[in-house]
Amino acid sequence: MSSIKEQLIAKNIIKDIFDYQGLDHDIVNIYTYFENKFQILLSRYADAYNLDNCFFYIKDSYSCNAFASKTQNYNIISITNAYPILMKDKFNEKFFSNIINITFINKKSISDAYRDLYADPTFQFNNFMLDCSIQYTFSHEFRHILQFNSSKISNDFNYSENLDTRNFSIKNHAWEFDADRMASYEVLKYVFSVHRKMKVKSDEKLICLIYIALSSMFITKDLFYFDVMNQIDNKKYTINKQDFYTKKYSHPHPLVRQYNILEFFHDSIKEDFPNLDINILELLNNVLGISELYFDSLIPSQKGVYSYFEEFTNLSNEINKYNGELYDYAIKDNSIKNLLISSGINLED
Ligand SMILES: [Zn+2]
């Protein structure tokens, strides 16, 4: 046992560790995979940000959820024991067999790059998307840890990613807004690292990876938006969409969050890789196209019920306006302001 773990247990800060040893071999493999991913990420990011007393663990709880907390100077990230099983199930290879049809909406050079990826035995769409989703969730939670540490108040904090319908505060929405932005940027960095390691590289292949990575974040949000994430019988999956809202509940609406992620992701690409020819409409078309192909495959009985593109465009004005409000609030919030200044981000405009 690590010493932080012993301290946390002795102080009764964590008492609900999920123990997966002794379960079926396949299940142990799934948990080991997720635990390693989160632990490696946390130790890397804790080093990079000079944060002590960081700890990751899998919590005993039966719905898909992730948490960040700061308790008595310990920085803790956790996921529930349902998260690895449900995510592994939703990102199963069988739901990604028709993703290659995305080639039909693209020009030849991009279609060819998609086909090259599809034919590459070292690359799997579903695994890459699962890893992007894990990177997103980890980075989102880690940003909460940074927010907690950047604020002067010495309170304990505990953020859960499950929607709490009783509480609304603009500050919480702004903190989610900020955490999503950092998370999408970290996913972008992850995409570049995957592309860098590929034997054959090209701008077109990198663009496809960018499309697929953003689709992974959208699909992760949609699984909650459509209320499918916690369903376990894939023959009976049904979509129950959450009605649109702005100033309500603990987290912004998934469409608001997707828009924010899309915009920040696109801005970051333009900023870091100005030579990469990425058009925001093509980006959105690919992401919505991949999401639709995925959900058609996941829930064939409700094919096409979510006129997603229409919804996204119809609400765009309202979403933009609210995201603008969250941005204005965020850059005045002390915690976020300190973080942005320390990372050299220009706060004008
Ligand atoms: Zn959050």
Residues whose N, C-alpha, C, O or C-beta is under 5 A from the ligand:
A	BS01	ZN	E176 A179
